[in-house]
Amino acid sequence: MKRSEVNAALARAMRCFAEHEWALPPNPGWDVTDFGLGDFSRYGAVLVNLAQEEEYSEKVIYMTYRQAIPNHCHRRKKEDIICRVGVISVQLFFGQPGKWDAEGVIQINNVKRPHRSGDVVHLRAGERVTIPPPVYHEFWALSDEAIVGEVSTKNDDLHDNFFVNPRVGRFPKVEEDEPPLVWLVSERTAG
């Protein structure tokens, strides 16, 4: 991604957070990604790391209409995906890639229900889905903008994200074409 694209995405997210009075803590960890797929409007998000502790993690995610987090699972992380503003869809897959014929039980708004692979759950502001490992999932915004919360057990973006598409890269290479608005999480740890 070009730095100008990263900066524009950050500015849109900051405006949306302010517009919805979503206060961020001082010095949050900013992350902008196109998942290495080169199409930020289709696959991408602005993620803000709010807490990164041994026992738990918290993020807030800004997405625009039809922007998606690609299909993936975690081996260790259990997470709640919470729609905070707007409407999002979460698609669930049980079993292994290419063998999505399994069923499973997923908790939505604190109620456990059986689901089939490929089921899509729509969440409005305040609603949540609890995704245990290793359930595969992808999610996207159905509204013009969405703010999504993620509360989870320990987060490990480098070693506990398993994407179905082998071309997906968690942190994009940034091409410098203007000064950074903020340093991204991947740049803080790299330098």
Summary of the structure (lengths in Angstrom):
residues: 191
radius of gyration: 16.0
end to end distance: 18.5
largest distance: 49.2
contacts: 585
relative contact order: 0.25
helix: 12%
strand: 45%
